[in-house]
Amino acid sequence: MALIYIDDLKNHIAEEIKISGWLYNKRSSGKVRFLVIRDGTGILQCVMVKGIIQDDVFNLFDTITQETSLHVFGKIKKDDRAPGGFEMELTNIQIIAIAKEYPITPKEHGVEFLMDLRHLWLRSSRQHAILRIRHQIIKAIREFFDNRGFILMDAPIITPAACEGTSTLFETDYFDLGKAYLTQSGQLYGEAGAMAHGKIYVFGPTFRAEKSKTRRHLTEFWMVEPEVAFADLNDNMELAEEFLEHIVTSVLKYRSAELKTLERNISILEKVKKPFPRVSYSEAVEILKKEGIDFEWGNDFGGTDETIISEGFDRPVIVHRYPAKVKAFYMKRDPQNPDLALAMDVLAPEGYGEIIGGSQREDDFDLLVQRIKEHNLPQSAFDWYLDLRRYGSVPHAGFGLGVERTVGWICGLEHVRETIPFPRMIYRLTP
């Protein structure tokens, strides 16, 4: 008998089928017993009635434990009252492996306990919903760029120098060549790709060794970084708006059931439509001061600052033209005010903070050399990068979107640790 998946049951009503999965839950009501099965695509309530099903099969109910793997056989019927909207009238059960006493029970558990058992916690309905939404977000990311003629460029994970500053690098010995580092960003290599293909995107893992314990930080996370030749800051902001709108629209369209499982207020997500409000850094500072925050112009915004700034808007807000001294060496200065960088951050509403950071890049060779020196970076490590300015330099811009922060915002999660299958934080390296 062919294997059918739960998410395809609508095409098999009134048919005798086989489902393979694990016992999610069970309950008994006298002569009627219920098994709730999950197969990774959904859950299905299976019903067996004493006297109708064979006694030896009926009695298996007492043997089967939570997370026991099994095959179930029976006829499918539509039932809106049942979990998942379908029900199976059981005719047979085949046990694959009886599970030992499952450590994660329906009662409340502490976060550390659940994180220690992350490999099992992934099976819960909440985590299942989060990671399916993550999948949809990643699918939407690739779809957006692939459908607009962007070329995927795979940047190296092991790099010879810092991209975002030397204080947050994971360092390793690299044979006889000295020190190497886990990448903080694929952006510099993305710029090389943009000079070859016009518009590209880098998509991969990145690593930051900052000792932060906030709810927004991981030491290993995924980032997508588009880079576009002949683009300026305004083009960059427009691309970010269109990009975020596409992602949110895709999740609302294809993952409404998962958002419902998470009890997410989707009315907020439905407002994510371009154009987004745009405020300069200086205007954002004034917002903070009006809210009674003692903030000094020239400092970078912290998480609380970002939350306060975004509270006044019902959709993501773009903050642009930051003080150059708090931004990376490769960001182009504003020709109207050299103290400002042509940088922009997109802050998500509801206190989720920065989910996109980007800029127009410095395309002048001499100015870029000067910036490298000002940041005390080894020029020899960036000689290849300077070649992009030696041989046909053009204005160009790009940004990076953190996948985990985006998942956290769209799902309405309190902490970023639930947004990735196996989170890495300064105090956690397992499982």
C-alpha positions as CSV (number, residue, x, y, z in Angstrom):
1,M,0.0,0.0,0.0
2,A,1.4,3.4,-1.0
3,L,2.5,5.8,1.7
4,I,0.3,8.9,2.0
5,Y,1.3,12.0,3.9
6,I,-1.1,13.8,6.3
7,D,-0.9,17.1,4.5
8,D,-2.3,15.4,1.4
9,L,-5.4,13.8,3.0
10,K,-7.8,16.0,1.2
11,N,-7.1,14.0,-1.9
12,H,-7.8,10.6,-0.2
13,I,-11.2,11.0,1.5
14,A,-13.1,7.7,1.7
15,E,-10.0,5.8,0.7
16,E,-8.3,3.0,2.7
17,I,-4.7,4.3,3.2
18,K,-1.5,3.9,5.2
19,I,0.1,6.6,7.3
20,S,3.5,6.2,8.8
21,G,4.5,8.3,11.8
22,W,4.8,8.7,15.6
23,L,2.2,8.7,18.4
24,Y,1.7,12.3,19.4
25,N,-1.0,11.7,22.0
26,K,-3.7,9.2,22.9
27,R,-6.9,9.1,25.0
28,S,-9.6,6.6,25.8
29,S,-13.4,6.9,26.2
30,G,-14.6,3.5,27.2
31,K,-15.0,1.4,24.1
32,V,-13.7,4.2,21.8
33,R,-10.0,4.9,21.7
34,F,-8.2,7.8,20.0
35,L,-4.6,7.9,18.7
36,V,-3.2,11.2,17.4
37,I,-0.5,10.5,14.9
38,R,2.1,13.0,13.5
39,D,4.1,12.3,10.4
40,G,6.1,15.6,10.1
41,T,3.6,17.1,7.7
42,G,0.6,17.3,10.1
43,I,-1.4,15.4,12.7
44,L,-4.2,13.0,12.3
45,Q,-6.7,11.6,14.8
46,C,-7.3,7.9,14.4
47,V,-10.3,6.2,16.0
48,M,-10.8,2.5,16.9
49,V,-14.0,1.0,18.4
50,K,-14.0,-2.2,20.4
51,G,-16.0,-4.9,18.7
52,I,-15.4,-3.4,15.3
53,I,-11.6,-3.6,15.1
54,Q,-9.8,-6.8,16.0
55,D,-9.2,-7.2,19.8
56,D,-5.4,-7.7,19.4
57,V,-5.2,-4.4,17.5
58,F,-7.6,-2.6,20.0
59,N,-5.4,-3.8,22.9
60,L,-2.3,-2.3,21.3
61,F,-3.5,1.0,22.7
62,D,-2.2,0.1,26.1
63,T,1.2,-0.8,24.7
64,I,1.9,2.2,22.5
65,T,3.8,5.0,24.2
66,Q,4.3,8.7,23.3
67,E,6.6,8.9,20.2
68,T,6.3,5.2,19.4
69,S,6.9,4.8,15.6
70,L,4.2,3.0,13.7
71,H,2.1,2.4,10.6
72,V,-1.7,3.0,10.8
73,F,-4.2,1.8,8.3
74,G,-7.8,2.8,7.8
75,K,-10.4,4.9,5.9
76,I,-10.2,8.7,5.8
77,K,-13.1,11.0,6.4
78,K,-13.5,14.7,6.7
79,D,-14.2,15.9,10.3
80,D,-13.8,19.6,11.1
81,R,-13.9,18.8,14.9
82,A,-10.8,16.6,14.7
83,P,-7.2,17.9,14.9
84,G,-6.1,18.7,11.4
85,G,-9.7,18.4,10.0
86,F,-9.6,14.7,9.1
87,E,-10.1,11.4,10.9
88,M,-9.1,7.9,10.2
89,E,-11.3,4.9,11.1
90,L,-8.5,2.4,12.1
91,T,-8.5,-1.1,10.7
92,N,-4.9,-2.0,11.7
93,I,-1.7,-0.9,13.5
94,Q,1.8,-2.0,12.9
95,I,4.3,-1.0,15.5
96,I,7.9,-0.2,14.3
97,A,9.6,0.7,17.6
98,I,8.1,1.3,21.1
99,A,9.5,4.5,22.6
100,K,10.9,4.7,26.1
101,E,9.2,7.0,28.5
102,Y,9.3,10.4,26.7
103,P,11.0,13.1,28.8
104,I,9.0,16.0,27.4
105,T,5.5,15.7,28.8
106,P,2.4,18.0,28.4
107,K,3.3,19.8,31.6
108,E,5.3,23.0,31.7
109,H,9.1,22.7,31.4
110,G,11.9,25.2,32.0
111,V,13.7,26.7,29.0
112,E,17.1,25.2,29.9
113,F,15.5,21.7,30.2
114,L,13.9,22.1,26.8
115,M,17.1,23.5,25.2
116,D,19.1,20.5,26.6
117,L,16.5,18.3,24.8
118,R,16.3,20.5,21.7
119,H,16.7,17.4,19.4
120,L,13.3,16.2,20.9
121,W,11.7,19.6,21.5
122,L,11.7,20.1,17.7
123,R,8.8,17.6,17.6
124,S,6.4,19.8,19.5
125,S,3.6,21.6,17.7
126,R,5.0,25.0,18.5
127,Q,8.5,24.3,17.3
128,H,7.1,22.4,14.3
129,A,5.1,25.6,13.3
130,I,8.1,27.9,13.8
131,L,10.4,25.8,11.7
132,R,7.9,25.4,8.9
133,I,7.5,29.2,8.8
134,R,11.3,29.5,8.7
135,H,11.3,27.2,5.7
136,Q,8.7,29.4,4.0
137,I,10.7,32.5,4.7
138,I,13.8,31.0,3.2
139,K,11.8,29.8,0.2
140,A,10.4,33.3,-0.3
141,I,13.9,34.8,0.0
142,R,15.2,32.6,-2.8
143,E,12.1,33.1,-4.9
144,F,12.3,36.8,-4.6
145,F,15.9,37.1,-5.9
146,D,15.7,34.2,-8.4
147,N,12.6,35.7,-10.0
148,R,14.3,39.1,-10.4
149,G,17.5,37.9,-12.1
150,F,19.8,37.9,-9.1
151,I,22.6,35.3,-9.2
152,L,23.4,33.3,-6.1
153,M,27.0,33.7,-5.1
154,D,28.4,31.4,-2.4
155,A,30.9,33.3,-0.3
156,P,33.7,31.5,1.7
157,I,33.0,30.7,5.3
158,I,36.8,30.8,6.2
159,T,38.2,34.3,5.5
160,P,41.6,36.0,5.9
161,A,40.3,39.2,7.6
162,A,37.4,40.9,9.4
163,C,34.5,42.5,7.6
164,E,32.6,44.0,10.6
165,G,35.4,44.7,13.0
166,T,38.0,42.6,14.7
167,S,36.5,42.3,18.1
168,T,33.8,39.7,17.2
169,L,35.8,37.1,15.2
170,F,36.1,33.4,15.7
171,E,39.8,32.7,15.0
172,T,41.5,29.5,13.9
173,D,45.0,28.5,12.8
174,Y,45.1,27.9,9.0
175,F,47.9,25.5,8.2
176,D,51.1,27.4,7.4
177,L,49.3,30.6,6.4
178,G,48.7,32.0,9.8
179,K,45.3,33.0,11.3
180,A,42.0,32.6,9.6
181,Y,38.5,33.6,10.7
182,L,34.9,32.4,10.4
183,T,33.0,34.8,8.3
184,Q,31.1,37.7,9.8
185,S,29.5,38.4,6.5
186,G,29.7,37.4,2.8
187,Q,29.2,41.0,1.7
188,L,32.8,41.8,0.5
189,Y,32.7,38.8,-1.7
190,G,29.2,39.7,-2.8
191,E,30.6,43.0,-4.1
192,A,33.0,41.1,-6.3
193,G,30.1,39.1,-7.6
194,A,28.0,42.2,-8.3
195,M,30.9,43.6,-10.4
196,A,30.8,40.4,-12.4
197,H,27.0,39.7,-12.7
198,G,25.4,43.1,-11.9
199,K,23.1,41.8,-9.2
200,I,23.7,38.9,-6.9
201,Y,22.9,37.5,-3.4
202,V,25.0,35.7,-0.9
203,F,23.1,33.3,1.4
204,G,24.8,31.3,4.1
205,P,25.8,31.0,7.8
206,T,27.7,33.8,9.5
207,F,29.4,34.0,12.9
208,R,29.8,36.7,15.5
209,A,31.9,36.2,18.6
210,E,30.4,39.1,20.6
211,K,29.6,38.1,24.2
212,S,26.0,39.1,24.1
213,K,23.2,37.4,26.0
214,T,20.3,39.4,24.6
215,R,17.2,37.8,23.2
216,R,18.2,39.0,19.7
217,H,21.7,37.4,19.5
218,L,23.1,34.1,18.3
219,T,26.8,33.3,17.7
220,E,25.9,31.4,14.5
221,F,23.1,32.6,12.3
222,W,22.0,32.8,8.6
223,M,22.1,35.9,6.5
224,V,21.0,36.8,3.0
225,E,23.0,39.6,1.4
226,P,22.0,41.1,-2.0
227,E,24.4,43.4,-3.8
228,V,23.6,45.5,-6.8
229,A,25.9,47.4,-9.2
230,F,24.9,50.9,-10.2
231,A,22.6,51.3,-7.2
232,D,22.6,54.0,-4.6
233,L,21.1,54.3,-1.1
234,N,17.6,55.1,-2.3
235,D,17.7,52.0,-4.6
236,N,18.8,50.0,-1.6
237,M,15.9,51.1,0.6
238,E,13.4,50.4,-2.2
239,L,14.8,46.9,-2.7
240,A,14.5,46.2,1.1
241,E,10.9,47.4,1.2
242,E,9.9,45.2,-1.7
243,F,11.8,42.3,-0.3
244,L,10.3,42.4,3.2
245,E,6.8,42.8,1.8
246,H,7.3,39.7,-0.4
247,I,8.5,37.6,2.5
248,V,5.6,38.5,4.8
249,T,3.0,38.1,2.1
250,S,4.3,34.6,1.3
251,V,4.1,33.5,5.0
252,L,0.6,34.9,5.3
253,K,-0.5,33.1,2.2
254,Y,1.1,29.7,2.8
255,R,1.6,29.4,6.5
256,S,-1.6,30.7,8.0
257,A,-2.2,27.4,9.9
258,E,1.2,27.7,11.6
259,L,0.7,31.3,12.5
260,K,-2.6,30.3,14.1
261,T,-0.8,27.6,16.1
262,L,1.5,30.3,17.4
263,E,-1.5,32.6,18.1
264,R,0.2,35.3,16.1
265,N,-1.7,38.5,15.6
266,I,-1.6,38.7,11.8
267,S,-3.3,42.1,11.6
268,I,0.1,43.6,12.3
269,L,1.8,41.5,9.5
270,E,-0.9,42.4,7.1
271,K,0.2,46.1,7.3
272,V,3.7,45.3,6.0
273,K,3.2,47.1,2.7
274,K,5.5,49.5,0.9
275,P,6.4,52.3,1.1
276,F,7.8,52.1,4.6
277,P,8.3,55.2,6.7
278,R,11.8,56.6,6.5
279,V,13.5,58.8,9.1
280,S,17.1,60.0,9.3
281,Y,19.3,59.1,12.2
282,S,19.0,62.7,13.5
283,E,15.2,62.4,13.3
284,A,15.3,59.1,15.2
285,V,17.4,60.8,17.9
286,E,14.7,63.4,18.3
287,I,12.1,60.7,18.6
288,L,14.1,59.3,21.5
289,K,14.5,62.6,23.2
290,K,10.8,63.3,22.9
291,E,10.2,60.0,24.8
292,G,12.5,61.2,27.6
293,I,15.5,59.1,26.6
294,D,18.9,60.7,27.4
295,F,20.6,59.8,24.1
296,E,23.8,61.5,22.8
297,W,23.9,62.2,19.0
298,G,26.7,60.1,17.5
299,N,26.1,56.9,19.5
300,D,24.8,53.8,17.9
301,F,21.2,52.7,18.8
302,G,20.8,49.8,21.4
303,G,17.9,47.4,21.4
304,T,15.8,49.5,23.7
305,D,16.4,52.6,21.5
306,E,15.3,50.7,18.4
307,T,12.2,49.5,20.2
308,I,11.2,53.1,21.1
309,I,11.9,54.4,17.6
310,S,9.7,51.7,16.0
311,E,6.8,52.0,18.4
312,G,5.5,55.1,16.6
313,F,5.0,53.1,13.3
314,D,2.6,50.3,12.3
315,R,5.1,48.7,9.9
316,P,8.8,48.5,9.5
317,V,10.6,51.8,9.6
318,I,13.9,52.6,7.8
319,V,16.5,54.7,9.6
320,H,19.1,56.1,7.3
321,R,22.3,58.3,7.3
322,Y,24.0,57.2,10.5
323,P,27.2,58.8,11.9
324,A,30.0,57.3,9.9
325,K,32.1,56.6,13.1
326,V,29.6,53.9,14.3
327,K,29.4,52.1,10.9
328,A,31.8,49.8,8.9
329,F,34.7,51.0,6.9
330,Y,33.3,50.1,3.5
331,M,30.2,52.4,3.8
332,K,30.2,55.5,1.6
333,R,30.1,58.9,3.2
334,D,27.2,61.3,2.5
335,P,28.5,63.9,0.0
336,Q,26.3,66.5,1.7
337,N,27.8,65.7,5.1
338,P,31.0,63.6,5.3
339,D,30.3,62.9,9.0
340,L,27.4,60.6,7.9
341,A,27.4,57.3,6.2
342,L,25.0,56.4,3.4
343,A,23.7,53.6,5.6
344,M,20.3,52.3,6.4
345,D,18.7,49.9,8.9
346,V,15.2,48.5,8.8
347,L,13.6,48.2,12.2
348,A,10.8,45.7,12.7
349,P,7.7,46.8,14.6
350,E,6.6,45.4,18.0
351,G,10.1,45.9,19.5
352,Y,11.9,43.4,17.3
353,G,14.6,45.8,16.3
354,E,17.0,45.7,13.3
355,I,16.3,43.0,10.8
356,I,18.1,44.6,7.8
357,G,21.3,46.6,7.8
358,G,22.9,47.9,4.6
359,S,24.5,50.8,2.8
360,Q,25.8,52.3,-0.4
361,R,29.4,51.1,-0.6
362,E,32.5,53.3,-0.9
363,D,33.5,53.1,-4.6
364,D,36.4,55.6,-4.5
365,F,39.8,53.8,-4.3
366,D,41.7,56.4,-2.3
367,L,38.9,57.0,0.2
368,L,38.5,53.2,0.8
369,V,42.3,52.9,1.5
370,Q,41.9,55.8,3.9
371,R,39.0,54.1,5.7
372,I,40.9,50.8,6.0
373,K,43.8,52.7,7.7
374,E,41.4,54.6,10.0
375,H,39.9,51.3,11.2
376,N,43.4,49.8,11.8
377,L,42.8,47.0,9.4
378,P,45.6,45.2,7.5
379,Q,45.5,46.6,3.9
380,S,47.2,43.5,2.5
381,A,44.2,41.4,3.5
382,F,42.0,43.7,1.5
383,D,44.1,44.1,-1.6
384,W,41.8,41.9,-3.7
385,Y,38.8,44.0,-2.4
386,L,40.6,47.2,-3.5
387,D,40.9,45.7,-7.0
388,L,37.2,46.2,-7.3
389,R,37.9,49.9,-7.2
390,R,41.0,49.7,-9.4
391,Y,39.2,48.0,-12.3
392,G,36.0,49.6,-13.4
393,S,34.6,50.9,-10.1
394,V,30.9,51.8,-10.1
395,P,28.4,53.0,-7.4
396,H,26.8,50.0,-5.7
397,A,24.8,49.1,-2.7
398,G,23.5,46.1,-0.7
399,F,22.2,44.9,2.6
400,G,22.0,41.9,4.9
401,L,18.9,40.4,6.4
402,G,19.2,38.1,9.4
403,V,17.0,35.1,8.9
404,E,16.6,34.3,12.6
405,R,15.5,37.8,13.6
406,T,13.1,37.8,10.8
407,V,11.6,34.5,11.8
408,G,11.3,35.8,15.4
409,W,9.5,38.9,14.3
410,I,7.1,37.2,11.9
411,C,6.3,34.4,14.4
412,G,6.0,36.8,17.4
413,L,8.6,35.0,19.5
414,E,10.2,36.3,22.7
415,H,13.7,34.9,22.0
416,V,15.7,34.2,18.9
417,R,16.7,30.7,20.3
418,E,13.5,29.2,18.9
419,T,14.1,30.4,15.4
420,I,16.8,28.0,14.3
421,P,16.9,24.2,14.8
422,F,20.0,24.1,17.0
423,P,20.9,27.5,18.4
424,R,24.5,28.5,19.3
425,M,24.8,31.1,22.0
426,I,27.7,32.1,24.3
427,Y,26.5,29.7,26.9
428,R,25.3,26.9,24.7
429,L,27.1,24.6,22.3
430,T,24.9,21.5,22.6
431,P,23.1,19.5,21.4
